[in-house]
Amino acid sequence: MTTTAPHLSTLPRLNALTLGVLAMLAGLSCASAQTAVPLDGANGANAALVTAANSVVIAGQRSSLRNAIAAQEKADNIVSVISSDDIGGLPDKNAAEALARLPGVSVQRDQGEGRYVSVRGLGPDLNAVTINGALVPSPEAGRRAVALDVLPAGLIRSLEVSKTLTPDQDANSLGGTVEVKTLSAFDLPGKLLSGSIGASRDQNIGKTSPNASMLFADRFMDGKLGVAGGISFEKREFGSDNVETGGAWEGNNPGKLSGVELRDYLPTRERRAAAINLDYHGDEHSKYFLRSFISDFSDDEVRDRLTISNVAGGSVAEGATATARGERRLRQRKYTQTISSVVAGTEQKWDRWKLEVSGGISRATDDAPESINDARFRGSSNFAGVGFTGTDIPRLTGPESLYDASKYKLNSIALKQGDATDKERHLRFDLGRKYDLGEGTGKFKFGAKTSRREKDNNTEAWSYSSSQIGGASTALTSYITGEQLDFKLGRIGNAINPGAIRQLVAGLNRANARVLVDSTVDDYGLHEDIDAAYLQHSYDLDNWHLLAGVRAEHTRFKAAGTSVNEEEESFTPVQRQRSYTDWLPTLQARYDLDGKTSVRGAWTHSVVRANFDQLKPGISQSSDTEATIGNPDLAPLKSTNLDLGIERVLGDDGAVSAYVFHKDIKNFTYTTNLAGSGAWAGYTSAITYANGDQASVKGLELSYNQPLRMLPAPFNNLVFGANGSLTRSKANVARYDQAVGAMRARSIHLPGQSNRVMNLMLGYEQGPLSTRIAVNYKSPYLLEMGDDILDAGQDRIVDSQKQVDFSLSYQLTRQMQLNLEAANLNNEKYYTYLGSKAYNAQYEQYGRTYKLSLKVSLF
């Protein structure tokens, strides 16, 4: 039986149940609730609660809606905003999961936690992230995408997604630019000092983990100097259970399986972050600021697995048995990703002129000390009677000896370490002037920016066979613990002890074990220098707001890598460089139909450079007929974008909107095989990266948020929100087909693009009680293509996902608030398949997570 995500038809029943629970809670809280005090303006948006006489009012959800609507309404471009109240109102552990609540934004999860965001169907590498105006480089070696799980939600003031770009913004995103803003003392009406402490409970392994944070803000020197900052710490011990075949099926109806892995993951993740912001407002004409942020994310993971391969006859049908190889394998690795940013600048005004000057340094690192990449113990002989039941979640069957550690001996141990660094420095100025023109007002603005980016990667690898470990024991029984692995999708056996493996290799000779190719092929250094200048002009006349301009970006690119011949073990340095200029015009307009309704349109252009692992120069030649080729000559992706939409404000803190968009993308980048063509005519495999002719994305975004004051009590305290997007994408990929002696192509959806994304939220606020339940849904999407990009049956598809989260807060006193959060209440799974949905590529389950915390506000 195929397991799929719960259907959305269950949502009405869920919401009806939620309404009943919320109504009951409201009735219980009425005795202690007092008269509500409305919050207006900036004070309302920034204060989590207001006290008046003896009353206590929670206003987070409504005030955050009001704050977000105000920011979206006044923007020159099309943006979606989440304020800090809204981020803190859901069990969002990091920025990625918070962003998934916005229309047109979906999240890619890693072991149950949101990590990367996709905007309007475009993958994470095609979006940009800034912190306080500074580009956030990527800690991962070969990517541009920023893993937003390194940014804890607690320290973020607001998240803003720019879906159309103005000329004064960097043009480096096709989907959207995510702007992360941290707290300023001038965001608040007074001083702030608050802290929280709590614990989370992982249902899958039954472990409890701590978390804590502190925020402060105050003004000094007669209110001219503002100081704000915070620290945050979270530890999470959890587990996940995984069964994956990698699509190792032969045929279907029924399918035969040629291999399967049972994987038990035990990660420990820690997030540590700090921010400090200084603002000096000498007067209304002169401001200075310094913004700093550092976030440190570590993942310490043990992966224990049982692998079945080399099945007699090639494969085995469901319910049948065969002789097969069994291996017990261990990986234990820890990596730490650190992102830091410092930005300083000033804002000066005189007459109608405004000058802004800023400079910043951002740095991202990925430090992976020596890890056990693969400790492999192989069965002394193949095991008879091995089989499986089920195709979506294959359940392994076999003899008792398959789980007996005494039947396995050491085959090999592979070690690996690596470090990657991505640094960006920039300096910019913007000068603008307002003036009257006829019956309207205009603003002319121009500026320039220079940025320097350096990406470096270094990897070292070692490998030992069983014959290289001297007189040490090779029996698996010498390296296991006394505990059976708690694996809920079958049985693996006793846990392998990472400490025992490390003790074994500690005294071995490293020089003779170094793998020259693996220690060289991924080493590279890339430099990307961009100089930009722009002109833009905005004009307001009656109900019209118009903005037009152009941005020019000149890029100089340098790359250094190595060509590797594995057979000859020869290495040749390779260097490449080139430069190019992009001209990017913009035209955006807003027309206010009335005081509450506006229509927006935009024609914009953007550009994104290819990923670093695609641009690195050099060739890795594993044999005379097999090679992997980097392509530093890849052209950047360019997009022409059209947007049209309508927005209407509902009351003081509600809004409804609808947008359509279309993107024409040139130079779409993909993986292809050049074997049989040109210089690679004699090769069976020549994997490289190429630019496609064209791709396109089009879609519809809908959003509705409103407090339901029009309902009878107690339902008039409900807050409802819903948004969704319908998106379609198309791109052409091609490779040389040796059978026909020509290039062949096919059409695909862009990787990471779901046709349907939807969010539903129902909240309730009454007196000291505030609670909310939310559902996030996305339809299936293409994760990656297979070895043969022309074969759609090899495409790896991620099945639809729906996650239900719940949060509740109760104001115990004016200073103390109790918070309860529950994530993944429906115990959603991660499932991927190749070709047919019935046949597993990967199935993983995580369980629910509960978090209880106490927040204390002294000011």
RAGIFEN-V489807 format. One line per field, one symbol per residue. phi: phi as a letter, one per 30 degrees, with the letter a starting at -180 (. if undefined). psi: psi as a letter, one per 30 degrees, with the letter a starting at -180 (. if undefined). A space follows every 50 residues. Layout:
# RAGIFEN-V489807
phi=???
psi=???
This chain:
# RAGIFEN-V489807
phi=.dcbdedddddeddddddedddddddddcddcdcddcdcbiddddcddab cbhccbbcbdddddddddddddddddcdbbbbddeddddbdcdadddddd dcdicbcccbhicdbcccchicdedccbbbchjcecdcddecccdcdddd cdddccdabbcdcbccedceccbcdaccccbcdcdddcdadbbbbbbabc bcddciccbcaaabbbaabbhhidccbbaabbbbbbcabbcbbbciidcc iahcccccaabcbccbcbcbbbbabbbcbbcdadcbbbbbcbabbbbbbc bcccbcccahdeijabdeicbadadcbcbbbbbbbbcbbbabbbabbbba hccbcbbababbbbbbcbdebddacccceebdcdicaabicdbecdblde ddccddccbdcabccababbbbcbbbbbbbbbbcacbiccbbbcbbabbb bbbbbbbbbbbbbbdddccicddcddedbccdcdddcdckbckddddedd dddddecdddedcdcddddbdcdabbbbcbcbbbbbbcbcbhccbcbblb bcbcccbbbbabcbcddchcbbdbbbaababccbdbbbbbbddadcbbcb babbbbbbdddddddddjbccdadbbabbdbdcedddbbcbbbbabbbdc icbbabbbbcbbbccciecadbbcejbhdcdcccbbdabbcddabbbbab cbbbbadcddddddddcdbbbbbabcbbbabcbbbdcddciadbbbcbdd eiccdbbbbbbbcbbahdcbbabbbcbbdebddadddcddcddcdcccde bbbcbbbbbbddbdcbbcbbbbchddhdccbbbcicddcdcabbbbicbc bbbbcbcdb
psi=kkklkklfffeeeeeeeeeeeeeeeeeffeefkakkjkklaeeeffkflk kkbglkkkgeeeeeeeeeeeeeefkfajlkkkleeeefflijfleeeeff flkgklkkkjhfkkelkkkhgklefgllkkjhfkkjlkfkeglfkkjgff jkffgkelkkjjfkklfgkkhhkeelkjjkklkkfgflfalkjlllkakl kkeefgkkkllllkklklklhhgfkkkkallkkkkjkallkkkkfgghkj alilkkkfllkkkjkiljkkkklkkkkkkjjeaffkkklkkkkkkkkkjj kkjklkkkahkkfelklkflllklkkkkkkkjlklkkkkkkkkkalkkkk bglkkkklllkkkkkjjjlkljejjkkkkfllklgkalkkfeikjklllf ffgjffgklkelkklkllkkkjkkklklkkklkklkjbgaklkkklllkk kkkkkkkkkkklkklffggbglkfkfffgllgkkkijfgbkeakkkjeee eeeefeglkeeffkjeeffeegklkkkjkkklllklklkkjcgkjkklak kkkkkkkkkkakkkjeefhkkkkkklllllkkkjlkjkkkkjeaffklkk lkjlklkklllefefkllkjjfafgklkklifgkklkkkkkkkklkkkkj bfhllklkkklkkjklhkklkljgkfkbfgegkfkikaklklelllkllk kkkkkkkiffllkgffgkkkkkllkjkklkkklllkjfefhlkkllkllk kfjkekkkkkkjlkkjbfkklkkkkkkklllkellaejffjfffkjkklk kkkklkkkkkjeaffkkkkkkkkheghklkkllkdkffkkekkklfalkk kklkkkje.
